[in-house]
Amino acid sequence: MISQDDILRAKILIVDDQPVNIQLLEFLLSSSGYQAVSATGDPTQVAPWHAEHRYDLIILDLHMPHMSGFEVMEALKPLETEAYLPVLVVTAEPDKKLAALEAGARDFVSKPFDPVEVLTRIRNMLEVRLLHREARDYNARLEQTVRERTAELQRFRSAMDATADAIFLLDAHSLDLLDVNDGACRMLGYERDALLAQTPQRLALGTPEALREQAARLAGQAGAVAGAAASRAPELAEIELARYDQAKVPAEIYWQLQPGAAPGQAPVLLGVARDISERRQAQERLRHMARYDSLTGLPNRSLFFQTLAESIELAQDKEWRIVVLFIALDRFKNINDSLGAALGDELLRQFSNRLVQCVRIRDTVGRLGGDEFGLILTMTRDQQDAVYVANEVREALRAPFELGEHHPTLTASIGIAMYPDDATDPETLVNYADTAMNRAKEAGRDGYRFFTAGMNVQVLARLDLEMALRRALDNDELVLYFQPKVNLHTGAISGAEALLRWQRPGYGLVFPAEFVPVLEDTGLIVRVGAWIIDTACRQIAAWARAGAGAVHVAVNVSSRQFVEGDLEQEVRTALERYKVPPELLELELTETALMSNAERTIVVLSNLRELGVQVAIDDFGTGYSSLAYLQRFPIDKLKIDIAFVRDITTNPNDAAIALAIISMAHSLKLRVIAEGVESRSQLEYLRRNRCDEMQGFFFSRPLPADEMGALVEAGKGLPPEAGGQDTPAQTLLIVDDDVNVLSSLHRLFRRDGYQILTAVSPAEGFELLALHPVQVILCDQRMPIMSGTEFLSKVKEMYPDTIRIILSGYTGLEAVLDSINRGAIYRFYTKPWDDIQLRDNIRLAFHHYWLMHGTGRRVGLPDEDHTAL
């Protein structure tokens, strides 16, 4: 048995040309108790050293001067008889893993590595290495015994090597491999000596327990035969043997038990294995033929129903919808009869290939028989997705098929049924889809029908919406609203974003979320996008004539408009038509739109930038955000997505993302706009952290064009910055849910001349912190929803310069002590407090703050620090 001391005394060599890597690994090993650790930065020394010291483990880098890790492993191979070297490769080149293992390494770890993972792998490798060494020592002790048996075994050598089957001879007691034949070496890819060095378990002959049980069973049968009892036929078993390259060899094996060559010697367990790969492949072909259509290769009706049953079972747990499309080719019989069965089969093959292209990987396509096919779609949304697929199938049929000299076209009738709306079992669901398909045929073919009338009503409503949107452009039903943008440095209106609205007759004003997705899906967004650019330029010119002056307007550009339309020409035409200065127009693109065709995007945006048009990235931080593309594209502004602004004053993660965007943008000479600003606290937090512009309901909702013009003419702006003053005030924030405590503390500290802010909850505290520069925070520990330590921990992340103090009568100090140790709390004082001591210590806190920030501000100090903890 291998003990803990054996492992810790194992000889380990670290090979790396970087001293810092050697130091890190030496520290990791020595601190874990390993006693024999050596290191070198010269890879040429490894083989000579190993020949002398016989290391149990070599931790090896791959990329080194003079000699690579691969060359080191090649030099070590003559010194090792095992197939794998005692080498753990640790490298920063993860793509070299397979090559390293093929070169002989036992394991591979990528840099930077996890210390726990590395130590675990080192221990596992050492256990295997020491077990192998122990096994070799044991084999040496048995060498004499094996030599004694050699004479007898040689009699079987010729017969063993003459057979193509693999033969294994094992000591029935120790289960060591005594001999193998040439067939075993060929089957498993080993040289004879290397194969004999393996364990039966490593070769997948069986576990020690299973082999001993097999030997005992055979010994029992032999005893029964000797006693004239009936003997059972050999028991065949199917196993998968492990080759040298770790590939599996399916085999059929049976065992025999041979008596020992001499009295007292252990019997020999003889196993004969036959490769059954061809038989397995034939069985697999038969199984495939039973489950897949031989003409198209698609799942047949049986497998289709089985897959549908499994999909329904999964959907029950996930609350998904399963959609079944039953597809029948219209008038296929006419083509099959006129062109012949061979070309009819070819048409079905071509159609099945097109059908597979219409669905996602996780969906299932099957042939249900003849010219009928089925689709299984897993949906997490409504039935509209099924309509998209049905239309894709219809479009796939519109292209002519290539059947020699013939080029027929086809249509299809499609029935749609849904789980769990229509049925909950596979048979009923397919039958309902079949019924709906027949209804589609009856309605004139080349169409689709849902099984239930209710779903058809929803589809018709969607079609009605599409038709109404197509009329909306022609009937001037679309209008633009404008949401003001405000400069956070000056407080003045800096422009507006144009937002699309639909004045639908009989419905009133329709908001974009209800109809823009339909514009995107149908491609109408390309025409509408051009209309928006034209209308925005027309409105800019109208404001200039009316006296509002130059108003900058930002227009959203969809990815589909950018790809399918001629954006550059649309912008140039609109600017020229209304004589609008290009610098007054700004295009807002999402990161998806930018990356849809990067090279073309760069050309188009560069041309517009030269013209004077500005470009902003909308919803920044939710897509491909990276410095690499920010540097490639001609961009002027970034818009912080509303998702990061909504909780910016209370969520440290959102605040950190927003501040990172601001810092990154400014380092790249870009301006930053925050959208969705709805409160004064959000405004002040963004203003204090150097955000350039904002828009949101706090300043104004989107307005019609005339109201927007009036707002600009009136010169409305933001209120002045909260707490702004030349010399920073000494501001103390007190947070306590007990209003009596707040009142008492306010009276206590107001004599010291502080600006005192009070909050009855952490939420109100966050708002005050966003509105005012605060130096010292005094907070109660026990409050509903959020404790004082939790509140101050978040404050530390968002306002790390503040001095944070807990004042509480709560005696459970464990959480408080933890927060002090992590730096979230500066001091802890208990209730009831001593007025003099508390006042002195708050003065000390302000003094500490001003010392850290080097303002030179003088604060009256007490004689000593009366700290409670």
KOLKOL-198416 format. One record per residue (C-alpha): residue in one letter; x, y, z. Coordinates in steps of 0.25 Angstrom, whole numbers, plus 5000, padded with zeros to 4 digits. Layout:
N
AXYZ...
This chain:
869
M500050005000I500550144997S500550235009Q500450385011D501950385015D502250315002I501550414994L502250535001R503650475000A503450454985K504550524976I503950634968L504650724957I504150854952V504650904938D504251044934D505151154928Q504351254936P504851274950V503551324955N502751204951I503851114958Q503651194970L502151184970L502151034968E503351014979F502451094989L501251014985L501950874987S502750914999S501550975007S500750845004G501850755010Y502650704999Q504050685003A504950654991V504650764981S505750804971A505650904959T506450954947G506251054936D507150974927P506350874919T507650804914Q507950754928V506650674930A506950544923P508350534930W507750574944H506650474942A507650364938E508350384951H507150414961R505950344955Y504950454958D503550404961L502950534955I503450634945I502650764944L503050814930D502750944922L502650934907H503251064902M504651084906P505951134899H507051034894M506050914896S504550904896G503750814905F503450724893E504950704891V505150674906M504050564906E504750504894A506050494902L505350434913K504650324906P505950224905L505950234920E504550194923T503950054919E502450104921A501650154910Y501450284918L502550374924P502450424938V502250564932L501150674936V501150774925V500850914931T500751024919A500051144914E499851074901P498451004903D498450964889K499650874891K498950774900L498650664890A500050674884A500650674898L499950544902E500250474889A501750514892G501650434905A501250524916R500250464926D499450594929F499350734924V498950864932S498751004925K499351134931P498951214939F498551094947D497751064959P498651024971V497650924976E497450854963V499050844961L499250784975T498150684972R498750644959I500150634965R499650544976N498850454966M500050444957L500950404969E500050304974V500050234960R501550244959L501850184972L500750074970H501450044957R502850044964E502249954975A501649864965R503049854958D503749814971Y502749714973N502949654959A504349644961R504149564973L503249474965E504349464954Q504949334959T503549274959V503249324945R504549264940E504149134946R502849134939T503449184926A503849044921E502348994922L501849124916Q502749114904R502048984900F500749064898R501449184891S501349134877A499949094878M499649224885D500249314874A499649234863T498249284866A497649414862D496949424875A497549494887I498049404898F498349454913L498949364923L498749424938D499249374951A497949334957H498349374971S499149504969L498449534955D499749584949L499949564934L500849444932D500849434917V500049484904N500049434890D500349514877G498849524875A498649604888C499849694884R499249724870M497849744876L498249844886G499449914879Y500549884889E501949814888R501949684897D502749744908A501949874909L500649794909L501149704920A501449824929Q499949864929T498949824939P497749744935Q496849854940R497649954931L497349864919A495849854923L495949704925G495149724938T495349774952P496149694962E494849654969A494149614956L495349524952R495449464965E493949424964Q494149374950A495349284955A494549234967R493349194958L494249124948A494949054960G493549004965Q493148954951A494448874951G494148814964A492748774959V493348704947A494348634956G493148584964A492448524952A491448644952A490948704939S491848814934R491248944929A491749004916P492749124916E492049254919L492349354908A492349504912E492449634903I493449734908E494149854902L495649844903A496549964904R497649984893Y498950054895D498350184889Q497150174898A496150134887K495150024891V495149884884P493849814885A494149664888E493549534892I494349464903Y494249334911W495149284922Q495849144926L496549114938Q497849034937P498448964948G499849004953A501048954947A501548894960P500948854973G500748984981Q500749074969A499549164967P498649124955V498649204942L497349284938L497349274923G496549374915V496249364900A495649484893R495149504879D494949634872I493449654869S493549794863E492949754850R491849684857R491549804865Q491549894852A490549794846Q489649804858E489749954858R489449954843L488149874846R487749964857H487950084848M487150014837A486049994847R485950134852Y486350224840D485750234826S486650164815L486250264804T486450394811G487250364824L486250434833P485650364845N484550274841R483150274847S483550184859L484750274863F483950404860F482850354870Q483850314880T484650454879L483250524880A482950444893E484350484899S484150624895I482750634902E483350574915L484450674915A483450784912Q482650744924D483750784933K484250904926E482850964923W483150974908R482250954896I482450844886V481950874872V481750764861L481650804847F481050704837I481550734823A480950664811L481450704797D480350754787R480150674775F481450584777K480750464771N480550534757I482150554757N482450414762D481450354751S481950444740L483450444742G483650304749A483950244763A485450274762L485250424759G484150424769D485150364780E486150464776L485150584778L484850534792R486350524795Q486550664790F485350714798S485750644811N487150714810R486450854808L485550814820V486650794829Q487250934826C485950994831V486050954845R487050964857I487950854861R487150824874D485850804865T485450674858V485150644844G484450504840R483850434828L482550384832G482250304819G482150334804D482150484802E481850514816F482850574826G482850624840L483550734848I483650734864L483950874869T484250914883M483751054886T483851144898R482951254892D481651254885Q481151184872Q481751294863D483051224862A482351104856V481751204845Y483251244842V483651104840A482451064832N482751184823E484151144822V483751004817R482851064807E483951154802A484951034801L483950974791R483851094782A485251074776P485150964764F485750824767E486850774758L486350644753G487250624740E486550694729H485350724737H485250844747P483850824754T483350914766L482450874777T481650934788A481250874801S480050864811I480450874825G479650844838I480050894851A479750834865M480350874879Y480650814892P479950834902D478950924896D478350814886A478850684892T479750624902D480150494895P480950464882E479850394874T478750494877L479650604874V480150544860N478650514857Y478250654860A479350714851D478950614840T477550664841A478050814840M478850774828N477650724821R476850854824A478050924818K477850834805E476350864805A476651014806G477351014793R478750954796D480051024798G479751074812Y479651034826R478551024837F478551004852F477750894858T476950994867A476151104862G476651194873M478051184868N477651214854V476951344859Q478351384865V479051354852L478051434845A478251554855R479751554852L479451554837D478451664839L479551744847E480551724835M479551774825A479251894834L480751924835R480851924820R479752024819A480352104830L481452164822D480552194810N479552264818D480452344827E480052274840L481552274845V481952394854L483252424861Y483352464876F484652524881Q485252504895P486152614899K487652584903V488252674913N489752714915L490152684929H491252784929T490452904925G489052854929A488552904915I487752814905S488752754895G487852694885A486852584884E486552444880A485552414870L484552304874L483552234865R482052234868W480852184860Q479552254860R478752134856P477352174852G476352114861Y477452074872G478052204875L479552224878V480352094877F481652084884P482852014877A482951894885E481651844879F481951864864V483451884862P483751734863V482751714852L483451814844E484851744846D484251604843T483551654830G484651734825L483851864825I484851924835V485751954823R484652044817V484252104830G485652134834A485852214822W484552284825I485052314839I486352374834D485652464824T484652514834A485652544845C486452624835R485152694831Q484852724845I486252784848A486052884837A484652914842W485152944856A486253034850R485253114842A484353124854G485353194863A485753074872G487153074866A488052954863V487552834869H488352704869V487552584866A487952434868V487252324859N487252174862V487752084850S487351944851S488351834847R487451784836Q487351934830F488851944831V489051804823E487951814813G487751964811D488652074805L488852154818E489952244813Q489152284801E487852304809V488552394819R489252474808T487952494800A487152534813L488252634817E488352694803R486752704801Y486552784814K487952854814V488252804828P489652814833P490152674835E490652694849L489252714854L488952564850E489352454859L489252304856E489052204867L489352064864T489351934873E490651854874T489951744866A489751834855L491151884855M491651734855S490751684844N491751714833A492951784840E493751824827R492551884820T492151954833I493452014835V493452074820V491952124821L492252184835S493552244831N492852314819L491752374828R492752414838E493552494827L492252554823G492052604837V490952504843Q491252454857V491152304861A490752254874I490652104880D489252084886D489051984898F490551984900G490951864909T489951764905G490551714892Y491951694887S492651804895S494151804894L495251904892A495651834879Y494451874871L494352014878Q495652044872R495351994858F493952064856P493852214854I492952244867D492652374874K491852324886L491352214895K490052194901I489952124914D488852024914I487652054923A487851924930F489151974936V488552114940R487252064946D487952014959I489252094958T489052164972T488852034979N489451924972P491051924972N491151834960D490251924951A491052044957A492351974954I491951944939A491452084937L492652154942A493552054934I492852094922I493052244925S494452224928M494752134915A493952234906H494752354911S496052284910L495652264895K495252404894L493752364893R492552434899V491552354908I490052364909A489252294920E487852254916G486652224925V486952334936E485752344944S486152404958R486952514963S487952424970Q488252344957L488452484951E489452534961Y490252404962L490452404947R490752554947R491752534959N492452424951R492652504938C491552444929D491452544918E489952534914M488652474919Q487252444915G486052394922F484752424929F485352504940F485552614930S484552584920R483652474913P483752464898L482952584892P482252614879A483152704870D482352834873E482552814888M484052774887G484252904879A483552984890L484352924900V485652964893E485153104891A484853114906G486253084909K485852984920G487052914926L487452824938P487452874952P488852914958E489752804963A489352764977G490252794988G491152874979Q492152974985D493553014984T494052964998P493452825001A492552825013Q492752735025T491552645022L491052535032L490052435027I489252365039V488452245035D487552185046D486052135045D485752195059V485352335056N485552375071V487052325070L487152405057S486652535064S487552515076L488852495068H488452615059R488352705071L489652645077F490452675064R489852805059R490652885069D491952835062G491552905049Y491452785040Q490452775029I489552665034L488752565025T487752465031A487152345025V486152245032S486552135022P487752085014A486952115001E486852265006G488352255009F488752214995E487852324990L488552434999L489952374995A489652394981L489152534983H490252594992P491752574995V491752505008Q493052485016V492552405029I491452305030L490852265044C489852145042D489052065051Q489251915050R487851855052M486951905041P485851835033I486251785019M487651815020S488651815032G489651925035T490851835031E490151795018F489851945014L491251985018S491851875010K491151924997V491452065001K492952025001E492851974987M492152094981Y492752204990P494152144995D494652285000T493552295011I493852265026R492752165030I492352145045I491352055052L490552105064S489651995070G489151935082Y489251795075T490251705083G490451605072L491751645067E492251535058A491651605045V492251735050L493551685053D493651615039S493251745032I494351825040N495351715036R494951735021G495051885022A493551905020I493451975034Y494452075040R493952075054F492852005063Y492152085075T491052025084K489752085089P489452155098W490652245094D491452345102D491152485095I492552545098Q493252415093L492352395081R492552545077D494052535078N494152405070I493352465059R494252585058L495452475058A494752415046F494652545038H496052575042H496452435036Y495652465023W496352595021L497752535024M497452425014H497052525003G498152635006T497152755006G497852815018R496552835024R496752855039V495752795049G495652815064L496152685070P495952625084D497152585093E496952435090D496252335082H495052275090T494852155081A493852055086L494451945078
